[in-house]
Amino acid sequence: MNRWPFALPVGALLLFGLLGAWRMLNPDKGDFARVSRAAPEFVFELKEGGETSFAPPPGGETIAVNLFASWCAPCEAEHKYLMALGETHPGQLVGVLYKDKPENGDAFLARLGNPFTQVALDPEGRGGLDFGLTGVPETFVISGEGEILLHINGPLDETSLQKVSEALGAPRS
């Protein structure tokens, strides 16, 4: 009896399993553009009081939205880049405190500095899900019309800071 007909499906399954395992151990990281994807219509409560949504952003200007948490070590590591971004693009950086208590976010920002124009709250993480968040920190650049222009998955570094700055446009004076 010929055994090849049985070996082919097993070989194909093994090959797909190995490929899947390799992709899980070596995921694509970094940033990627999401052209023509609308910002979520989720309405966030603001820490200072009131509400905001990013579809379109308040004021109709391009902004960067950074989702962060006080319990997130990579958020602390990227914070110096957010401070630089807040200085070069004042009024264009909004923070979203993700699955965290406002008092913890206040302590985090008091210790490291507050680069954000506003801080929105997302205690249950529903707004982050609407963004497509895979884990904090993540940064989204949203056009004045409410389209996501750029999505940085993970903490900012020199390269991604430059991309966010370019997407925000010429620095304000």
C-alpha positions in Angstrom: 0.0 0.0 0.0 1.3 3.5 -0.9 1.8 5.8 2.2 2.4 9.0 0.3 -1.3 10.1 0.3 -1.3 10.0 4.1 2.1 11.7 4.5 1.3 14.8 2.4 -1.4 16.2 4.7 0.7 15.5 7.8 3.7 17.2 6.2 1.6 20.2 5.2 0.1 20.5 8.7 3.6 20.3 10.2 4.8 23.0 7.8 2.0 25.4 8.7 2.5 24.7 12.4 6.2 25.6 12.2 5.4 28.8 10.2 2.7 29.8 12.7 5.1 29.2 15.6 7.8 31.2 13.9 5.4 34.2 13.3 4.3 34.1 17.0 7.9 34.1 18.2 8.9 36.9 15.8 5.9 39.3 15.4 6.1 42.4 13.4 6.9 45.3 15.7 7.2 49.0 15.3 4.9 51.3 13.5 2.6 51.1 10.5 0.4 53.5 8.7 -3.3 53.1 8.7 -4.5 55.3 5.9 -8.2 56.0 5.6 -9.2 54.5 8.9 -11.5 56.6 10.9 -10.7 57.4 14.5 -13.1 55.8 17.0 -16.2 57.7 17.8 -15.9 56.6 21.5 -16.6 59.5 23.9 -13.9 59.7 26.6 -14.4 61.4 30.0 -11.6 64.0 30.6 -9.7 64.0 33.8 -10.2 67.7 34.1 -14.0 67.3 33.6 -16.1 67.2 30.4 -15.8 64.8 27.5 -14.0 64.4 24.2 -13.9 62.3 21.1 -11.3 62.1 18.4 -13.6 61.6 15.4 -12.9 64.4 14.6 -10.5 65.8 17.2 -11.5 69.0 19.1 -10.4 72.1 17.3 -10.2 70.3 14.0 -6.4 70.1 14.1 -4.1 67.1 13.7 -3.2 65.6 17.0 -1.3 62.7 18.5 -3.1 60.5 21.0 -0.9 58.4 23.4 -2.5 55.6 25.4 -0.5 55.0 28.6 -0.8 53.7 32.1 1.1 54.3 35.3 1.7 50.6 35.8 3.4 50.3 32.3 7.2 50.2 32.3 7.5 50.9 28.5 5.3 53.9 29.1 7.8 55.3 31.5 10.6 54.5 29.1 9.0 56.4 26.3 8.0 59.4 28.4 11.1 61.5 27.6 10.0 61.3 23.9 6.5 62.5 24.8 7.9 65.4 26.7 10.0 66.4 23.6 6.9 66.0 21.4 4.8 68.1 23.8 7.4 70.9 23.6 7.7 70.9 19.8 4.0 70.5 19.2 2.2 72.3 22.0 -1.5 71.7 22.1 -1.3 68.7 19.8 -0.6 65.8 22.3 -3.5 64.2 24.2 -3.0 61.3 26.7 -5.5 58.5 27.4 -5.0 56.9 30.8 -5.8 53.3 30.0 -7.2 50.9 32.6 -5.8 52.9 35.4 -7.0 55.1 38.3 -6.8 58.9 37.8 -4.8 59.3 41.0 -2.2 56.9 39.8 -2.0 58.8 36.5 -1.7 62.1 38.3 1.3 60.7 40.4 2.9 59.3 37.2 2.6 62.6 35.4 3.7 64.6 38.5 6.9 62.5 38.8 7.8 62.5 35.0 6.2 65.7 33.8 2.9 66.2 31.9 3.4 66.7 28.1 -0.4 66.4 27.4 -2.8 69.2 26.7 -5.6 67.0 28.0 -5.8 63.5 29.7 -8.8 61.4 28.8 -9.8 58.4 31.0 -10.4 54.9 29.8 -10.8 52.9 33.0 -12.5 49.8 31.5 -10.4 49.9 28.3 -13.4 50.2 25.9 -11.9 53.2 24.1 -8.6 51.5 23.6 -10.4 48.5 22.1 -12.1 50.9 19.6 -8.7 52.3 18.7 -7.5 48.7 18.0 -5.0 48.9 20.9 -2.9 45.8 21.4 -1.2 47.0 24.5 0.1 50.2 26.1 1.9 52.3 25.1 0.6 53.1 21.6 0.4 56.4 19.8 -2.1 57.4 17.1 -1.8 60.6 14.9 -5.3 61.7 13.9 -6.0 64.3 11.2 -8.3 67.2 11.8 -10.9 65.3 9.8 -10.8 62.3 12.2 -8.7 59.9 10.1 -5.9 57.9 11.7 -2.7 58.9 9.8 -0.2 57.0 11.8 -0.2 54.3 14.4 2.9 53.6 16.5 2.6 50.2 18.2 4.8 50.2 21.3 7.0 52.8 23.0 8.3 55.8 21.1 12.0 56.0 20.2 14.0 58.5 18.1 12.8 57.1 14.8 9.1 56.9 15.7 9.3 60.3 17.4 10.4 61.8 14.1 7.6 60.1 12.2 5.0 61.4 14.7 6.4 64.9 14.5 6.3 64.8 10.7 2.7 63.6 10.7 1.8 66.4 13.1 3.2 69.0 10.7 5.3 72.0 11.2 5.9 72.8 14.9 3.9 75.6 16.4 5.6 78.6 17.7 
